[in-house]
């Protein structure tokens, strides 16, 4: 490979690395995002349990 070609390739790689860094999500935002996902899952589980309890109670109550 000629010197000009390797310099060109190196410049492209550096630019690509800079572009990747520009779109990278900061660690603190990633942490908050995962905390939000965990809370959403807890809410979903609690809601599902509440629905299941309601259905169980509705089945066990005597029909009028």
Predicted model as a PDB file, atoms N, CA, C, CB and O in Angstrom, pLDDT in the B-factor column:
MODEL        1                                                                  
ATOM      1  N   UNK A   1       0.852  -1.172   0.000  1.00 59.00           N  
ATOM      2  CA  UNK A   1       0.000   0.000   0.000  1.00 59.00           C  
ATOM      3  C   UNK A   1       0.898   1.234   0.000  1.00 59.00           C  
ATOM      4  CB  UNK A   1      -0.970  -0.002   1.226  1.00 59.00           C  
ATOM      5  O   UNK A   1       1.894   1.288   0.721  1.00 59.00           O  
ATOM      6  N   UNK A   2       0.547   2.197  -0.793  1.00 70.00           N  
ATOM      7  CA  UNK A   2       1.327   3.428  -0.866  1.00 70.00           C  
ATOM      8  C   UNK A   2       1.055   4.300   0.350  1.00 70.00           C  
ATOM      9  CB  UNK A   2       1.009   4.197  -2.159  1.00 70.00           C  
ATOM     10  O   UNK A   2       0.025   4.166   1.011  1.00 70.00           O  
ATOM     11  N   UNK A   3       1.986   5.188   0.632  1.00 73.00           N  
ATOM     12  CA  UNK A   3       1.869   6.072   1.798  1.00 73.00           C  
ATOM     13  C   UNK A   3       0.588   6.908   1.732  1.00 73.00           C  
ATOM     14  CB  UNK A   3       3.098   6.997   1.892  1.00 73.00           C  
ATOM     15  O   UNK A   3      -0.092   7.071   2.745  1.00 73.00           O  
ATOM     16  N   UNK A   4       0.257   7.435   0.564  1.00 78.00           N  
ATOM     17  CA  UNK A   4      -0.943   8.271   0.425  1.00 78.00           C  
ATOM     18  C   UNK A   4      -2.198   7.440   0.741  1.00 78.00           C  
ATOM     19  CB  UNK A   4      -1.033   8.873  -1.016  1.00 78.00           C  
ATOM     20  O   UNK A   4      -3.115   7.922   1.405  1.00 78.00           O  
ATOM     21  N   UNK A   5      -2.229   6.202   0.263  1.00 88.00           N  
ATOM     22  CA  UNK A   5      -3.383   5.346   0.528  1.00 88.00           C  
ATOM     23  C   UNK A   5      -3.506   5.050   2.026  1.00 88.00           C  
ATOM     24  CB  UNK A   5      -3.270   4.031  -0.268  1.00 88.00           C  
ATOM     25  O   UNK A   5      -4.604   5.110   2.581  1.00 88.00           O  
ATOM     26  N   UNK A   6      -2.396   4.734   2.676  1.00 91.00           N  
ATOM     27  CA  UNK A   6      -2.467   4.411   4.106  1.00 91.00           C  
ATOM     28  C   UNK A   6      -2.847   5.643   4.921  1.00 91.00           C  
ATOM     29  CB  UNK A   6      -1.122   3.844   4.601  1.00 91.00           C  
ATOM     30  O   UNK A   6      -3.545   5.519   5.928  1.00 91.00           O  
ATOM     31  N   UNK A   7      -2.408   6.809   4.515  1.00 92.00           N  
ATOM     32  CA  UNK A   7      -2.791   8.047   5.199  1.00 92.00           C  
ATOM     33  C   UNK A   7      -4.286   8.289   5.019  1.00 92.00           C  
ATOM     34  CB  UNK A   7      -1.974   9.255   4.660  1.00 92.00           C  
ATOM     35  O   UNK A   7      -4.971   8.705   5.954  1.00 92.00           O  
ATOM     36  N   UNK A   8      -4.781   8.030   3.833  1.00 93.00           N  
ATOM     37  CA  UNK A   8      -6.210   8.205   3.536  1.00 93.00           C  
ATOM     38  C   UNK A   8      -7.045   7.230   4.375  1.00 93.00           C  
ATOM     39  CB  UNK A   8      -6.487   7.990   2.018  1.00 93.00           C  
ATOM     40  O   UNK A   8      -8.067   7.617   4.942  1.00 93.00           O  
ATOM     41  N   UNK A   9      -6.617   5.984   4.451  1.00 93.00           N  
ATOM     42  CA  UNK A   9      -7.315   4.975   5.241  1.00 93.00           C  
ATOM     43  C   UNK A   9      -7.299   5.372   6.716  1.00 93.00           C  
ATOM     44  CB  UNK A   9      -6.669   3.580   5.045  1.00 93.00           C  
ATOM     45  O   UNK A   9      -8.313   5.242   7.403  1.00 93.00           O  
ATOM     46  N   UNK A  10      -6.171   5.848   7.201  1.00 93.00           N  
ATOM     47  CA  UNK A  10      -6.054   6.267   8.595  1.00 93.00           C  
ATOM     48  C   UNK A  10      -6.998   7.439   8.883  1.00 93.00           C  
ATOM     49  CB  UNK A  10      -4.595   6.659   8.920  1.00 93.00           C  
ATOM     50  O   UNK A  10      -7.619   7.491   9.944  1.00 93.00           O  
ATOM     51  N   UNK A  11      -7.103   8.357   7.955  1.00 94.00           N  
ATOM     52  CA  UNK A  11      -7.998   9.508   8.133  1.00 94.00           C  
ATOM     53  C   UNK A  11      -9.455   9.048   8.177  1.00 94.00           C  
ATOM     54  CB  UNK A  11      -7.797  10.538   6.994  1.00 94.00           C  
ATOM     55  O   UNK A  11     -10.245   9.543   8.981  1.00 94.00           O  
ATOM     56  N   UNK A  12      -9.800   8.102   7.313  1.00 95.00           N  
ATOM     57  CA  UNK A  12     -11.170   7.571   7.311  1.00 95.00           C  
ATOM     58  C   UNK A  12     -11.465   6.858   8.632  1.00 95.00           C  
ATOM     59  CB  UNK A  12     -11.380   6.600   6.118  1.00 95.00           C  
ATOM     60  O   UNK A  12     -12.549   7.028   9.191  1.00 95.00           O  
ATOM     61  N   UNK A  13     -10.528   6.071   9.136  1.00 95.00           N  
ATOM     62  CA  UNK A  13     -10.723   5.379  10.403  1.00 95.00           C  
ATOM     63  C   UNK A  13     -10.877   6.364  11.563  1.00 95.00           C  
ATOM     64  CB  UNK A  13      -9.555   4.435  10.671  1.00 95.00           C  
ATOM     65  O   UNK A  13     -11.708   6.165  12.448  1.00 95.00           O  
ATOM     66  N   UNK A  14     -10.079   7.417  11.550  1.00 95.00           N  
ATOM     67  CA  UNK A  14     -10.173   8.426  12.610  1.00 95.00           C  
ATOM     68  C   UNK A  14     -11.529   9.122  12.555  1.00 95.00           C  
ATOM     69  CB  UNK A  14      -9.031   9.463  12.482  1.00 95.00           C  
ATOM     70  O   UNK A  14     -12.157   9.335  13.592  1.00 95.00           O  
ATOM     71  N   UNK A  15     -11.977   9.470  11.374  1.00 95.00           N  
ATOM     72  CA  UNK A  15     -13.279  10.121  11.206  1.00 95.00           C  
ATOM     73  C   UNK A  15     -14.399   9.198  11.675  1.00 95.00           C  
ATOM     74  CB  UNK A  15     -13.500  10.522   9.732  1.00 95.00           C  
ATOM     75  O   UNK A  15     -15.332   9.641  12.345  1.00 95.00           O  
ATOM     76  N   UNK A  16     -14.308   7.936  11.331  1.00 95.00           N  
ATOM     77  CA  UNK A  16     -15.314   6.966  11.757  1.00 95.00           C  
ATOM     78  C   UNK A  16     -15.341   6.861  13.282  1.00 95.00           C  
ATOM     79  CB  UNK A  16     -15.034   5.585  11.128  1.00 95.00           C  
ATOM     80  O   UNK A  16     -16.415   6.821  13.882  1.00 95.00           O  
ATOM     81  N   UNK A  17     -14.182   6.817  13.900  1.00 95.00           N  
ATOM     82  CA  UNK A  17     -14.106   6.751  15.363  1.00 95.00           C  
ATOM     83  C   UNK A  17     -14.718   7.999  15.995  1.00 95.00           C  
ATOM     84  CB  UNK A  17     -12.645   6.589  15.821  1.00 95.00           C  
ATOM     85  O   UNK A  17     -15.405   7.906  17.012  1.00 95.00           O  
ATOM     86  N   UNK A  18     -14.475   9.148  15.406  1.00 94.00           N  
ATOM     87  CA  UNK A  18     -15.045  10.398  15.926  1.00 94.00           C  
ATOM     88  C   UNK A  18     -16.569  10.391  15.783  1.00 94.00           C  
ATOM     89  CB  UNK A  18     -14.444  11.621  15.187  1.00 94.00           C  
ATOM     90  O   UNK A  18     -17.281  10.845  16.678  1.00 94.00           O  
ATOM     91  N   UNK A  19     -17.064   9.875  14.656  1.00 95.00           N  
ATOM     92  CA  UNK A  19     -18.511   9.807  14.444  1.00 95.00           C  
ATOM     93  C   UNK A  19     -19.163   8.849  15.438  1.00 95.00           C  
ATOM     94  CB  UNK A  19     -18.822   9.367  13.005  1.00 95.00           C  
ATOM     95  O   UNK A  19     -20.245   9.129  15.956  1.00 95.00           O  
ATOM     96  N   UNK A  20     -18.510   7.726  15.703  1.00 93.00           N  
ATOM     97  CA  UNK A  20     -19.034   6.773  16.684  1.00 93.00           C  
ATOM     98  C   UNK A  20     -19.074   7.393  18.073  1.00 93.00           C  
ATOM     99  CB  UNK A  20     -18.184   5.494  16.702  1.00 93.00           C  
ATOM    100  O   UNK A  20     -20.043   7.208  18.809  1.00 93.00           O  
ATOM    101  N   UNK A  21     -18.046   8.114  18.427  1.00 92.00           N  
ATOM    102  CA  UNK A  21     -17.999   8.764  19.742  1.00 92.00           C  
ATOM    103  C   UNK A  21     -19.098   9.809  19.861  1.00 92.00           C  
ATOM    104  CB  UNK A  21     -16.624   9.414  19.979  1.00 92.00           C  
ATOM    105  O   UNK A  21     -19.663   9.998  20.938  1.00 92.00           O  
ATOM    106  N   UNK A  22     -19.402  10.489  18.759  1.00 91.00           N  
ATOM    107  CA  UNK A  22     -20.425  11.534  18.782  1.00 91.00           C  
ATOM    108  C   UNK A  22     -21.818  10.963  19.051  1.00 91.00           C  
ATOM    109  CB  UNK A  22     -20.424  12.295  17.459  1.00 91.00           C  
ATOM    110  O   UNK A  22     -22.652  11.646  19.646  1.00 91.00           O  
ATOM    111  N   UNK A  23     -22.084   9.742  18.632  1.00 92.00           N  
ATOM    112  CA  UNK A  23     -23.421   9.155  18.832  1.00 92.00           C  
ATOM    113  C   UNK A  23     -23.481   8.223  20.041  1.00 92.00           C  
ATOM    114  CB  UNK A  23     -23.843   8.391  17.587  1.00 92.00           C  
ATOM    115  O   UNK A  23     -24.531   7.644  20.322  1.00 92.00           O  
ATOM    116  N   UNK A  24     -22.376   8.072  20.751  1.00 92.00           N  
ATOM    117  CA  UNK A  24     -22.341   7.198  21.919  1.00 92.00           C  
ATOM    118  C   UNK A  24     -23.187   7.788  23.037  1.00 92.00           C  
ATOM    119  CB  UNK A  24     -20.892   6.982  22.397  1.00 92.00           C  
ATOM    120  O   UNK A  24     -23.152   8.994  23.284  1.00 92.00           O  
ATOM    121  N   UNK A  25     -23.949   6.933  23.711  1.00 92.00           N  
ATOM    122  CA  UNK A  25     -24.768   7.370  24.834  1.00 92.00           C  
ATOM    123  C   UNK A  25     -23.892   7.435  26.084  1.00 92.00           C  
ATOM    124  CB  UNK A  25     -25.983   6.413  25.051  1.00 92.00           C  
ATOM    125  O   UNK A  25     -23.196   6.472  26.402  1.00 92.00           O  
ATOM    126  N   UNK A  26     -23.923   8.558  26.791  1.00 93.00           N  
ATOM    127  CA  UNK A  26     -23.113   8.679  28.017  1.00 93.00           C  
ATOM    128  C   UNK A  26     -23.516   7.621  29.053  1.00 93.00           C  
ATOM    129  CB  UNK A  26     -23.264  10.097  28.624  1.00 93.00           C  
ATOM    130  O   UNK A  26     -24.691   7.262  29.140  1.00 93.00           O  
ATOM    131  N   UNK A  27     -22.557   7.121  29.835  1.00 93.00           N  
ATOM    132  CA  UNK A  27     -22.842   6.055  30.817  1.00 93.00           C  
ATOM    133  C   UNK A  27     -23.937   6.411  31.813  1.00 93.00           C  
ATOM    134  CB  UNK A  27     -21.589   5.717  31.577  1.00 93.00           C  
ATOM    135  O   UNK A  27     -24.734   5.548  32.182  1.00 93.00           O  
ATOM    136  N   UNK A  28     -23.994   7.669  32.257  1.00 96.00           N  
ATOM    137  CA  UNK A  28     -25.014   8.037  33.241  1.00 96.00           C  
ATOM    138  C   UNK A  28     -26.428   7.951  32.650  1.00 96.00           C  
ATOM    139  CB  UNK A  28     -24.750   9.454  33.766  1.00 96.00           C  
ATOM    140  O   UNK A  28     -27.380   7.610  33.352  1.00 96.00           O  
ATOM    141  N   UNK A  29     -26.554   8.260  31.372  1.00 95.00           N  
ATOM    142  CA  UNK A  29     -27.860   8.152  30.714  1.00 95.00           C  
ATOM    143  C   UNK A  29     -28.206   6.679  30.516  1.00 95.00           C  
ATOM    144  CB  UNK A  29     -27.862   8.906  29.346  1.00 95.00           C  
ATOM    145  O   UNK A  29     -29.362   6.290  30.683  1.00 95.00           O  
ATOM    146  N   UNK A  30     -27.220   5.856  30.163  1.00 95.00           N  
ATOM    147  CA  UNK A  30     -27.459   4.418  30.037  1.00 95.00           C  
ATOM    148  C   UNK A  30     -27.944   3.842  31.364  1.00 95.00           C  
ATOM    149  CB  UNK A  30     -26.177   3.692  29.574  1.00 95.00           C  
ATOM    150  O   UNK A  30     -28.878   3.041  31.391  1.00 95.00           O  
ATOM    151  N   UNK A  31     -27.314   4.248  32.459  1.00 97.00           N  
ATOM    152  CA  UNK A  31     -27.688   3.753  33.783  1.00 97.00           C  
ATOM    153  C   UNK A  31     -29.137   4.139  34.100  1.00 97.00           C  
ATOM    154  CB  UNK A  31     -26.728   4.313  34.864  1.00 97.00           C  
ATOM    155  O   UNK A  31     -29.922   3.305  34.551  1.00 97.00           O  
ATOM    156  N   UNK A  32     -29.481   5.401  33.862  1.00 97.00           N  
ATOM    157  CA  UNK A  32     -30.848   5.855  34.121  1.00 97.00           C  
ATOM    158  C   UNK A  32     -31.849   5.104  33.247  1.00 97.00           C  
ATOM    159  CB  UNK A  32     -30.966   7.365  33.877  1.00 97.00           C  
ATOM    160  O   UNK A  32     -32.934   4.746  33.706  1.00 97.00           O  
ATOM    161  N   UNK A  33     -31.489   4.869  32.003  1.00 96.00           N  
ATOM    162  CA  UNK A  33     -32.373   4.147  31.089  1.00 96.00           C  
ATOM    163  C   UNK A  33     -32.645   2.734  31.609  1.00 96.00           C  
ATOM    164  CB  UNK A  33     -31.757   4.088  29.674  1.00 96.00           C  
ATOM    165  O   UNK A  33     -33.789   2.280  31.600  1.00 96.00           O  
ATOM    166  N   UNK A  34     -31.598   2.039  32.062  1.00 97.00           N  
ATOM    167  CA  UNK A  34     -31.790   0.681  32.578  1.00 97.00           C  
ATOM    168  C   UNK A  34     -32.592   0.683  33.875  1.00 97.00           C  
ATOM    169  CB  UNK A  34     -30.438   0.005  32.804  1.00 97.00           C  
ATOM    170  O   UNK A  34     -33.351  -0.250  34.136  1.00 97.00           O  
ATOM    171  N   UNK A  35     -32.428   1.729  34.692  1.00 98.00           N  
ATOM    172  CA  UNK A  35     -33.247   1.847  35.900  1.00 98.00           C  
ATOM    173  C   UNK A  35     -34.717   2.035  35.542  1.00 98.00           C  
ATOM    174  CB  UNK A  35     -32.759   3.018  36.770  1.00 98.00           C  
ATOM    175  O   UNK A  35     -35.596   1.463  36.187  1.00 98.00           O  
ATOM    176  N   UNK A  36     -34.983   2.835  34.517  1.00 98.00           N  
ATOM    177  CA  UNK A  36     -36.358   3.040  34.059  1.00 98.00           C  
ATOM    178  C   UNK A  36     -36.943   1.725  33.540  1.00 98.00           C  
ATOM    179  CB  UNK A  36     -36.410   4.127  32.955  1.00 98.00           C  
ATOM    180  O   UNK A  36     -38.091   1.393  33.836  1.00 98.00           O  
ATOM    181  N   UNK A  37     -36.157   0.984  32.772  1.00 97.00           N  
ATOM    182  CA  UNK A  37     -36.645  -0.310  32.276  1.00 97.00           C  
ATOM    183  C   UNK A  37     -36.977  -1.251  33.428  1.00 97.00           C  
ATOM    184  CB  UNK A  37     -35.601  -0.959  31.355  1.00 97.00           C  
ATOM    185  O   UNK A  37     -37.990  -1.950  33.384  1.00 97.00           O  
ATOM    186  N   UNK A  38     -36.135  -1.275  34.455  1.00 98.00           N  
ATOM    187  CA  UNK A  38     -36.379  -2.139  35.612  1.00 98.00           C  
ATOM    188  C   UNK A  38     -37.656  -1.716  36.338  1.00 98.00           C  
ATOM    189  CB  UNK A  38     -35.177  -2.099  36.579  1.00 98.00           C  
ATOM    190  O   UNK A  38     -38.450  -2.566  36.741  1.00 98.00           O  
ATOM    191  N   UNK A  39     -37.854  -0.421  36.505  1.00 98.00           N  
ATOM    192  CA  UNK A  39     -39.074   0.063  37.160  1.00 98.00           C  
ATOM    193  C   UNK A  39     -40.313  -0.260  36.335  1.00 98.00           C  
ATOM    194  CB  UNK A  39     -38.988   1.573  37.397  1.00 98.00           C  
ATOM    195  O   UNK A  39     -41.345  -0.640  36.889  1.00 98.00           O  
ATOM    196  N   UNK A  40     -40.221  -0.115  35.035  1.00 98.00           N  
ATOM    197  CA  UNK A  40     -41.359  -0.471  34.162  1.00 98.00           C  
ATOM    198  C   UNK A  40     -41.716  -1.942  34.308  1.00 98.00           C  
ATOM    199  CB  UNK A  40     -41.033  -0.158  32.687  1.00 98.00           C  
ATOM    200  O   UNK A  40     -42.894  -2.298  34.338  1.00 98.00           O  
ATOM    201  N   UNK A  41     -40.707  -2.792  34.399  1.00 98.00           N  
ATOM    202  CA  UNK A  41     -40.945  -4.224  34.554  1.00 98.00           C  
ATOM    203  C   UNK A  41     -41.607  -4.512  35.906  1.00 98.00           C  
ATOM    204  CB  UNK A  41     -39.620  -5.008  34.424  1.00 98.00           C  
ATOM    205  O   UNK A  41     -42.521  -5.333  35.987  1.00 98.00           O  
ATOM    206  N   UNK A  42     -41.144  -3.836  36.968  1.00 98.00           N  
ATOM    207  CA  UNK A  42     -41.757  -4.019  38.286  1.00 98.00           C  
ATOM    208  C   UNK A  42     -43.221  -3.591  38.274  1.00 98.00           C  
ATOM    209  CB  UNK A  42     -40.986  -3.225  39.350  1.00 98.00           C  
ATOM    210  O   UNK A  42     -44.074  -4.271  38.846  1.00 98.00           O  
ATOM    211  N   UNK A  43     -43.513  -2.471  37.625  1.00 98.00           N  
ATOM    212  CA  UNK A  43     -44.898  -1.995  37.525  1.00 98.00           C  
ATOM    213  C   UNK A  43     -45.743  -2.996  36.755  1.00 98.00           C  
ATOM    214  CB  UNK A  43     -44.957  -0.611  36.842  1.00 98.00           C  
ATOM    215  O   UNK A  43     -46.869  -3.296  37.152  1.00 98.00           O  
ATOM    216  N   UNK A  44     -45.209  -3.512  35.663  1.00 98.00           N  
ATOM    217  CA  UNK A  44     -45.945  -4.500  34.864  1.00 98.00           C  
ATOM    218  C   UNK A  44     -46.235  -5.750  35.687  1.00 98.00           C  
ATOM    219  CB  UNK A  44     -45.151  -4.874  33.596  1.00 98.00           C  
ATOM    220  O   UNK A  44     -47.352  -6.266  35.651  1.00 98.00           O  
ATOM    221  N   UNK A  45     -45.245  -6.242  36.428  1.00 97.00           N  
ATOM    222  CA  UNK A  45     -45.453  -7.426  37.255  1.00 97.00           C  
ATOM    223  C   UNK A  45     -46.510  -7.170  38.324  1.00 97.00           C  
ATOM    224  CB  UNK A  45     -44.138  -7.858  37.907  1.00 97.00           C  
ATOM    225  O   UNK A  45     -47.371  -8.017  38.558  1.00 97.00           O  
ATOM    226  N   UNK A  46     -46.452  -6.015  38.969  1.00 97.00           N  
ATOM    227  CA  UNK A  46     -47.424  -5.678  40.008  1.00 97.00           C  
ATOM    228  C   UNK A  46     -48.828  -5.580  39.418  1.00 97.00           C  
ATOM    229  CB  UNK A  46     -47.041  -4.356  40.697  1.00 97.00           C  
ATOM    230  O   UNK A  46     -49.791  -6.052  40.022  1.00 97.00           O  
ATOM    231  N   UNK A  47     -48.944  -4.975  38.253  1.00 97.00           N  
ATOM    232  CA  UNK A  47     -50.243  -4.852  37.587  1.00 97.00           C  
ATOM    233  C   UNK A  47     -50.786  -6.221  37.202  1.00 97.00           C  
ATOM    234  CB  UNK A  47     -50.129  -3.961  36.342  1.00 97.00           C  
ATOM    235  O   UNK A  47     -51.973  -6.495  37.379  1.00 97.00           O  
ATOM    236  N   UNK A  48     -49.928  -7.071  36.681  1.00 97.00           N  
ATOM    237  CA  UNK A  48     -50.349  -8.425  36.307  1.00 97.00           C  
ATOM    238  C   UNK A  48     -50.813  -9.211  37.529  1.00 97.00           C  
ATOM    239  CB  UNK A  48     -49.200  -9.171  35.607  1.00 97.00           C  
ATOM    240  O   UNK A  48     -51.806  -9.936  37.466  1.00 97.00           O  
ATOM    241  N   UNK A  49     -50.093  -9.065  38.645  1.00 97.00           N  
ATOM    242  CA  UNK A  49     -50.492  -9.762  39.876  1.00 97.00           C  
ATOM    243  C   UNK A  49     -51.838  -9.256  40.366  1.00 97.00           C  
ATOM    244  CB  UNK A  49     -49.429  -9.582  40.975  1.00 97.00           C  
ATOM    245  O   UNK A  49     -52.673 -10.040  40.815  1.00 97.00           O  
ATOM    246  N   UNK A  50     -52.050  -7.957  40.284  1.00 96.00           N  
ATOM    247  CA  UNK A  50     -53.320  -7.376  40.726  1.00 96.00           C  
ATOM    248  C   UNK A  50     -54.467  -7.905  39.863  1.00 96.00           C  
ATOM    249  CB  UNK A  50     -53.266  -5.826  40.664  1.00 96.00           C  
ATOM    250  O   UNK A  50     -55.524  -8.256  40.389  1.00 96.00           O  
ATOM    251  N   UNK A  51     -54.272  -7.965  38.559  1.00 95.00           N  
ATOM    252  CA  UNK A  51     -55.304  -8.502  37.662  1.00 95.00           C  
ATOM    253  C   UNK A  51     -55.585  -9.961  37.980  1.00 95.00           C  
ATOM    254  CB  UNK A  51     -54.875  -8.357  36.191  1.00 95.00           C  
ATOM    255  O   UNK A  51     -56.740 -10.386  38.002  1.00 95.00           O  
ATOM    256  N   UNK A  52     -54.531 -10.724  38.227  1.00 95.00           N  
ATOM    257  CA  UNK A  52     -54.700 -12.147  38.533  1.00 95.00           C  
ATOM    258  C   UNK A  52     -55.486 -12.324  39.831  1.00 95.00           C  
ATOM    259  CB  UNK A  52     -53.327 -12.847  38.639  1.00 95.00           C  
ATOM    260  O   UNK A  52     -56.352 -13.195  39.912  1.00 95.00           O  
ATOM    261  N   UNK A  53     -55.195 -11.510  40.844  1.00 93.00           N  
ATOM    262  CA  UNK A  53     -55.931 -11.588  42.112  1.00 93.00           C  
ATOM    263  C   UNK A  53     -57.403 -11.266  41.903  1.00 93.00           C  
ATOM    264  CB  UNK A  53     -55.324 -10.629  43.149  1.00 93.00           C  
ATOM    265  O   UNK A  53     -58.275 -11.944  42.445  1.00 93.00           O  
ATOM    266  N   UNK A  54     -57.680 -10.221  41.110  1.00 92.00           N  
ATOM    267  CA  UNK A  54     -59.070  -9.843  40.825  1.00 92.00           C  
ATOM    268  C   UNK A  54     -59.819 -10.982  40.150  1.00 92.00           C  
ATOM    269  CB  UNK A  54     -59.116  -8.592  39.940  1.00 92.00           C  
ATOM    270  O   UNK A  54     -60.956 -11.293  40.508  1.00 92.00           O  
ATOM    271  N   UNK A  55     -59.172 -11.599  39.171  1.00 91.00           N  
ATOM    272  CA  UNK A  55     -59.812 -12.705  38.447  1.00 91.00           C  
ATOM    273  C   UNK A  55     -60.059 -13.878  39.383  1.00 91.00           C  
ATOM    274  CB  UNK A  55     -58.944 -13.153  37.250  1.00 91.00           C  
ATOM    275  O   UNK A  55     -61.113 -14.510  39.312  1.00 91.00           O  
ATOM    276  N   UNK A  56     -59.112 -14.179  40.254  1.00 90.00           N  
ATOM    277  CA  UNK A  56     -59.267 -15.268  41.215  1.00 90.00           C  
ATOM    278  C   UNK A  56     -60.401 -14.980  42.175  1.00 90.00           C  
ATOM    279  CB  UNK A  56     -57.973 -15.494  41.988  1.00 90.00           C  
ATOM    280  O   UNK A  56     -61.198 -15.869  42.473  1.00 90.00           O  
ATOM    281  N   UNK A  57     -60.489 -13.741  42.669  1.00 89.00           N  
ATOM    282  CA  UNK A  57     -61.571 -13.368  43.568  1.00 89.00           C  
ATOM    283  C   UNK A  57     -62.924 -13.440  42.853  1.00 89.00           C  
ATOM    284  CB  UNK A  57     -61.337 -11.957  44.126  1.00 89.00           C  
ATOM    285  O   UNK A  57     -63.908 -13.899  43.432  1.00 89.00           O  
ATOM    286  N   UNK A  58     -62.971 -12.998  41.628  1.00 88.00           N  
ATOM    287  CA  UNK A  58     -64.227 -13.004  40.868  1.00 88.00           C  
ATOM    288  C   UNK A  58     -64.711 -14.437  40.664  1.00 88.00           C  
ATOM    289  CB  UNK A  58     -64.045 -12.298  39.498  1.00 88.00           C  
ATOM    290  O   UNK A  58     -65.914 -14.697  40.703  1.00 88.00           O  
ATOM    291  N   UNK A  59     -63.784 -15.366  40.449  1.00 87.00           N  
ATOM    292  CA  UNK A  59     -64.172 -16.768  40.254  1.00 87.00           C  
ATOM    293  C   UNK A  59     -64.618 -17.419  41.554  1.00 87.00           C  
ATOM    294  CB  UNK A  59     -63.016 -17.556  39.658  1.00 87.00           C  
ATOM    295  O   UNK A  59     -65.492 -18.286  41.551  1.00 87.00           O  
ATOM    296  N   UNK A  60     -64.013 -17.000  42.673  1.00 85.00           N  
ATOM    297  CA  UNK A  60     -64.317 -17.655  43.944  1.00 85.00           C  
ATOM    298  C   UNK A  60     -65.554 -17.105  44.646  1.00 85.00           C  
ATOM    299  CB  UNK A  60     -63.145 -17.534  44.855  1.00 85.00           C  
ATOM    300  O   UNK A  60     -66.097 -17.743  45.548  1.00 85.00           O  
ATOM    301  N   UNK A  61     -66.001 -15.909  44.228  1.00 77.00           N  
ATOM    302  CA  UNK A  61     -67.210 -15.355  44.850  1.00 77.00           C  
ATOM    303  C   UNK A  61     -68.443 -16.097  44.332  1.00 77.00           C  
ATOM    304  CB  UNK A  61     -67.331 -13.827  44.560  1.00 77.00           C  
ATOM    305  O   UNK A  61     -68.526 -16.447  43.155  1.00 77.00           O  
ATOM    306  N   UNK A  62     -69.404 -16.331  45.241  1.00 72.00           N  
ATOM    307  CA  UNK A  62     -70.628 -17.022  44.788  1.00 72.00           C  
ATOM    308  C   UNK A  62     -71.411 -16.160  43.811  1.00 72.00           C  
ATOM    309  CB  UNK A  62     -71.520 -17.390  45.988  1.00 72.00           C  
ATOM    310  O   UNK A  62     -71.457 -14.937  43.943  1.00 72.00           O  
ATOM    311  N   UNK A  63     -72.013 -16.793  42.853  1.00 67.00           N  
ATOM    312  CA  UNK A  63     -72.808 -16.088  41.833  1.00 67.00           C  
ATOM    313  C   UNK A  63     -74.174 -15.765  42.402  1.00 67.00           C  
ATOM    314  CB  UNK A  63     -72.947 -16.938  40.534  1.00 67.00           C  
ATOM    315  O   UNK A  63     -74.753 -16.588  43.111  1.00 67.00           O  
ATOM    316  N   UNK A  64     -74.695 -14.610  42.116  1.00 59.00           N  
ATOM    317  CA  UNK A  64     -76.005 -14.199  42.652  1.00 59.00           C  
ATOM    318  C   UNK A  64     -77.115 -14.545  41.698  1.00 59.00           C  
ATOM    319  CB  UNK A  64     -76.028 -12.703  42.942  1.00 59.00           C  
ATOM    320  O   UNK A  64     -78.282 -14.274  41.983  1.00 59.00           O  
TER     321      UNK A  64                                                      
ENDMDL                                                                          
END                                                                             
